[in-house]
């Protein structure tokens, strides 16, 4: 029966696989000139089958029951097609079959996956991570729109889709940015898409992972930090405006403790712990990883806490420092950099880099200790900061030269002549 221009249903029996004069009945659905057969899991006598009328001949109980079953199957197949089309699904014959058979996982779409994933991570991941996923979801919707699609069936996601999405991102300009998206930012968006697709695969909404051959590539970047001189100039600069001084002090506290802005803004007197030796520590949990962090307070950091102990804003907020938004803090840091003659792009996160590089690693602190202070869950994360500074190279070379000179003198004194040390 012809139900639509691109959809038809026909019944047939497989005579080649007949056994004892009986064969299975199949429903053949045709959509956009593509055919697909569905076994109705019923055997009928070949002698009763009429291929012209697509039903059993006669008025026997078997014939009546089978013909009623075929009409019911035809009706349900047509209903499956109409319901999928009415829901705006991107239809294929396989989707109609799965819907009819009660296995409609293949009807899932990318937008449905996005919506499910958004609900799943809500309240379970850090707010910043949820926000980043939201940005990626926005780019996915824009990409679908650019290829003139409102949605796409998960089964149609393939390697080419990922490549096209990557090209789209490389040519996208983030809001308020004068340049196109950087390579590592593109990879981050694709990485989030990959996590969503992986979820669909584990939910069995997908038979195979389209990312199975995809290789993620990240460019190595040098993370900016303040040198010892820049940090000293920043700490000693006298600001005429109180708001700039407060942000400078927050930045310095992060430089001396390695605590990120997201954790620093919530620090309260209860986060100060006094050890057996009467030395004070900051004890908190990283918002990003929920890792417990204990940082001993150096005198410079402790002095900053004491400076704001009686501040009116602190009295109201109950925090160690006057509250300020991250956006405002980074905005004021631009003014602070200009005032101090710092040419680097000063951001609050640079304070954490400065703590890892200038304050700790360059002064000989073991990377394992730095990793613990930063609250990293993997030592590999800390190794990003483990860069060898020019000053450290110079000191190590001077130390090596001194050792070689000592060996040369010792060799000269023992033999009375020069010799090559191997």
C-alpha positions in Angstrom: 0.0 0.0 0.0 1.3 3.4 -1.0 1.2 5.7 2.0 3.3 8.6 0.8 5.4 9.7 -2.1 8.5 8.3 -0.4 7.1 5.5 1.8 5.4 2.2 0.9 4.8 -1.2 2.6 4.6 -4.6 1.0 4.5 -8.2 2.4 6.4 -11.1 0.9 7.6 -14.6 1.8 11.1 -16.1 1.5 10.5 -19.1 -0.7 14.2 -20.0 -0.9 14.4 -20.6 2.9 11.1 -22.5 3.1 11.1 -25.6 5.3 8.4 -28.4 5.1 6.4 -26.2 2.7 6.3 -23.2 5.1 8.1 -19.9 4.8 8.6 -16.7 6.9 6.6 -13.6 6.1 8.5 -10.3 5.8 7.3 -6.7 5.6 9.3 -4.7 3.0 9.3 -0.9 3.6 10.6 1.4 0.8 11.6 5.0 1.5 13.4 7.3 -0.9 13.9 4.2 -3.2 15.7 2.4 -0.4 14.3 -1.0 0.7 14.5 -2.7 4.1 12.9 -6.0 5.1 11.5 -6.8 8.6 10.8 -10.4 9.7 7.3 -10.7 11.1 8.4 -14.0 12.8 5.5 -16.0 11.4 5.5 -19.0 9.1 2.7 -19.7 6.7 2.0 -22.6 4.1 3.4 -21.5 0.7 0.3 -23.0 -1.0 -1.9 -20.4 0.7 0.2 -17.3 -0.1 -1.1 -15.0 -2.8 1.8 -12.7 -4.0 -0.6 -10.4 -5.8 -2.9 -9.5 -2.9 -0.1 -9.9 -0.3 -2.2 -12.1 1.9 -3.3 -15.7 2.5 -6.0 -17.2 0.4 -9.2 -18.8 1.7 -11.4 -18.3 4.8 -9.7 -20.7 7.2 -8.9 -19.7 10.8 -5.2 -19.6 9.9 -5.9 -17.4 6.9 -8.2 -15.0 8.8 -5.8 -14.6 11.8 -2.7 -14.2 9.6 -4.4 -11.6 7.4 -5.6 -9.6 10.4 -2.0 -9.7 11.8 -0.7 -8.4 8.5 -3.2 -5.5 8.5 -2.2 -4.7 12.1 1.5 -4.8 11.1 0.8 -2.5 8.1 -1.1 -0.1 10.4 1.7 0.0 13.0 4.4 0.5 10.4 2.5 3.4 8.9 1.9 4.8 12.4 5.6 4.6 13.2 6.4 6.5 10.0 3.8 9.2 10.8 4.9 9.6 14.4 8.6 10.0 13.4 7.8 12.4 10.7 5.5 14.4 13.0 8.3 14.7 15.5 10.6 16.2 12.9 12.9 13.3 12.9 15.5 12.9 10.1 13.8 9.7 8.7 15.4 6.6 7.3 13.9 3.2 6.7 16.1 1.8 9.5 14.6 4.3 11.9 11.1 3.2 11.0 12.0 -0.4 11.5 13.6 0.2 14.9 10.6 2.3 16.0 8.3 -0.4 14.9 10.3 -3.2 16.6 10.5 -1.2 19.9 14.2 -0.6 19.5 14.3 3.1 18.7 17.8 3.9 19.9 18.8 4.8 16.3 16.2 7.6 16.3 18.2 9.5 18.8 19.6 12.8 17.6 22.6 15.0 18.5 20.3 17.7 20.0 18.6 15.1 22.2 22.0 13.9 23.3 23.1 17.5 24.1 19.9 18.1 26.2 20.4 14.8 28.0 24.0 15.5 28.7 23.2 19.0 30.0 20.8 17.6 32.6 23.2 14.9 33.6 26.1 17.2 34.4 24.0 19.8 36.1 24.9 19.9 39.8 27.6 17.2 39.3 30.4 19.2 37.6 32.0 22.5 38.6 30.0 25.6 37.4 32.8 26.7 35.2 32.9 23.2 33.5 29.2 23.3 33.0 29.5 26.8 31.5 32.2 25.6 29.1 30.0 22.7 27.9 27.3 25.2 27.3 29.6 27.2 25.0 30.5 24.1 23.1 26.8 23.2 22.7 26.2 26.6 21.2 28.9 26.1 18.6 27.4 22.7 17.7 24.0 24.3 17.1 25.6 27.0 15.0 27.5 24.4 13.0 24.3 22.5 12.3 22.7 25.7 11.2 25.6 26.5 8.9 25.1 23.1 7.1 21.3 23.8 6.9 20.3 21.2 9.5 18.2 21.7 12.6 19.4 18.4 14.0 21.2 15.2 12.9 20.6 11.6 13.6 23.4 10.1 15.8 23.9 7.3 13.3 25.0 9.9 10.7 27.9 11.2 12.7 31.1 10.1 11.2 34.7 11.1 10.7 33.8 13.7 8.1 31.3 15.4 10.4 34.1 15.8 13.0 36.5 17.2 10.3 33.9 19.7 9.1 33.1 20.8 12.7 36.8 21.4 13.3 37.0 23.5 10.1 34.0 25.5 11.2 35.5 26.2 14.6 38.8 27.3 13.1 36.9 30.0 11.2 34.8 31.1 14.1 35.3 34.3 16.0 34.4 34.1 19.7 32.3 37.0 20.9 34.3 40.0 21.7 37.5 38.6 20.2 39.3 40.2 17.2 40.9 36.9 16.1 39.6 33.5 15.1 39.6 30.7 17.6 43.0 29.3 18.5 43.9 25.7 17.7 43.9 24.5 21.4 40.5 26.1 21.9 39.2 24.3 18.9 40.5 21.0 20.3 38.9 21.7 23.7 35.5 22.1 22.0 36.0 18.9 20.0 37.1 17.2 23.2 33.8 18.1 24.9 31.8 16.9 21.9 33.8 13.6 22.1 32.8 13.2 25.8 29.1 13.7 24.8 29.4 11.2 21.9 31.2 8.7 24.3 28.2 9.0 26.6 25.8 8.1 23.7 28.0 5.1 22.9 27.8 3.9 26.5 24.0 4.4 26.5 23.9 2.3 23.4 22.4 5.1 21.4 25.3 4.5 19.0 26.6 1.2 17.6 30.1 2.6 17.0 32.1 5.6 18.1 32.8 8.1 15.3 35.8 9.3 17.2 37.5 5.9 17.2 40.1 7.0 14.5 40.2 10.7 15.6 43.5 12.0 17.0 43.4 15.0 19.3 46.4 17.4 18.9 47.4 20.2 21.2 50.0 22.8 20.5 52.5 23.4 23.2 52.2 26.9 24.7 54.3 28.9 27.1 52.2 30.1 30.0 53.0 33.6 31.1 54.1 34.3 34.7 55.7 37.2 36.4 59.5 37.3 36.9 61.0 37.9 40.3 61.6 41.6 39.4 58.1 42.1 38.1 56.6 40.5 41.2 58.7 42.7 43.4 57.7 45.9 41.5 54.0 44.9 41.7 54.3 44.3 45.5 56.0 47.6 46.2 53.9 49.9 43.9 51.7 52.4 45.7 48.3 52.8 44.0 46.3 56.0 44.4 43.0 54.1 44.0 41.8 51.7 46.7 40.1 49.3 44.2 43.4 48.7 42.4 45.2 48.1 45.6 42.7 45.5 46.7 42.9 43.6 43.4 46.7 43.8 43.5 46.7 42.3 47.0 44.4 39.5 46.0 46.7 38.8 43.1 49.8 38.8 45.3 48.1 36.4 47.8 47.5 34.0 44.9 51.2 34.4 43.9 52.3 33.5 47.4 49.9 30.5 47.9 49.0 29.2 44.4 45.2 29.4 45.3 43.0 30.1 42.3 40.5 32.9 42.2 37.6 30.5 42.3 38.8 29.2 45.7 40.3 32.4 47.0 37.1 34.4 46.8 35.4 31.9 49.2 38.1 31.7 51.8 36.8 32.5 55.3 38.4 32.6 58.8 37.4 28.9 59.2 39.8 28.0 56.4 42.8 29.1 58.5 44.3 26.1 60.4 47.0 26.4 63.1 49.5 23.6 63.3 51.3 22.1 66.3 54.2 24.5 65.7 51.7 27.5 65.9 52.2 28.2 62.1 49.1 29.1 60.2 47.9 27.2 57.1 45.1 27.6 54.5 43.0 24.5 54.3 40.4 24.3 51.6 39.1 22.2 48.7 39.6 23.0 45.1 36.3 23.8 43.4 37.6 22.4 40.1 38.6 18.9 41.3 37.3 18.8 44.9 40.8 18.0 46.0 41.9 19.0 49.5 44.6 21.6 49.6 46.8 22.6 52.6 49.1 25.6 52.0 51.5 27.0 54.7 51.1 30.8 55.0 54.3 32.6 54.3 54.7 35.9 56.2 53.9 37.9 53.1 50.6 36.0 52.6 49.7 36.2 56.3 50.3 40.0 56.3 47.8 40.4 53.4 45.1 38.5 55.5 45.8 40.7 58.5 45.6 43.8 56.3 42.0 43.2 55.5 40.8 41.7 58.8 38.8 44.7 59.8 37.7 45.9 56.3 34.0 46.8 56.2 33.4 44.6 53.1 35.0 41.6 54.8 32.9 42.2 57.9 29.7 41.9 55.7 30.8 39.0 53.5 32.5 36.9 56.2 35.4 36.2 53.8 39.1 36.8 54.2 39.2 39.4 51.4 36.8 41.9 50.0 34.6 40.2 47.4 34.9 41.0 43.7 33.9 39.2 40.5 36.5 37.5 38.3 35.6 39.7 35.4 36.2 42.9 37.4 39.4 41.5 38.9 40.8 40.8 35.4 39.6 44.2 34.1 41.4 46.0 36.9 44.5 43.9 36.4 44.9 45.6 33.0 45.1 49.0 34.7 47.5 47.6 37.3 49.8 46.2 34.6 49.9 49.6 32.8 50.6 51.4 36.1 53.5 49.0 37.0 55.0 48.9 33.5 54.2 45.2 33.0 53.8 44.4 29.3 52.4 40.9 29.8 48.7 40.1 29.5 48.1 40.1 33.3 45.2 37.8 34.3 44.3 36.4 37.7 45.3 32.9 36.6 48.8 34.2 36.0 49.3 34.4 39.7 49.0 30.6 40.0 51.6 30.2 37.2 53.8 32.7 39.1 53.5 30.7 42.3 54.4 27.5 40.5 57.3 28.9 38.5 58.9 32.0 40.1 58.0 31.4 43.8 58.5 27.6 44.1 60.1 25.6 41.3 62.8 28.2 40.4 63.8 28.3 44.1 64.4 24.6 44.2 61.1 23.2 45.6 60.5 19.6 44.4 57.8 19.3 41.8 56.0 16.7 43.9 55.6 19.3 46.7 54.5 21.9 44.2 51.9 19.5 42.8 50.5 18.9 46.3 50.3 22.6 47.0 48.5 23.3 43.7 46.0 20.6 44.4 46.8 18.7 41.2 45.5 15.2 40.9 48.3 14.2 38.4 51.9 15.1 38.4 51.7 15.5 34.6 49.6 18.6 35.2 52.3 20.2 37.3 54.9 19.4 34.8 53.3 22.1 32.5 54.7 24.6 34.9 58.1 23.0 35.3 60.0 25.2 32.9 63.7 26.0 33.3 64.2 29.7 33.7 67.2 31.6 32.1 68.4 32.5 35.6 68.3 28.9 36.7 70.2 27.8 33.6 72.9 30.4 34.3 73.2 29.3 38.0 73.4 25.6 37.0 76.0 26.4 34.4 78.1 28.4 36.9 77.8 25.5 39.3 79.0 23.1 36.6 81.9 25.3 35.6 83.0 25.5 39.3 83.0 21.7 39.5 85.0 21.3 36.3 87.5 23.9 37.5 87.9 22.0 40.8 88.5 18.8 38.9 91.1 20.5 36.7 93.0 21.9 39.6 93.0 18.5 41.4 94.2 16.8 38.2 97.0 19.4 37.8 98.2 19.1 41.4 98.3 15.3 41.3 100.2 14.9 38.0 101.9 18.2 37.7 100.5 18.6 34.2 97.2 19.0 32.4 95.2 16.0 31.3 91.8 15.5 29.7 89.2 14.3 32.1 86.9 11.8 30.6 
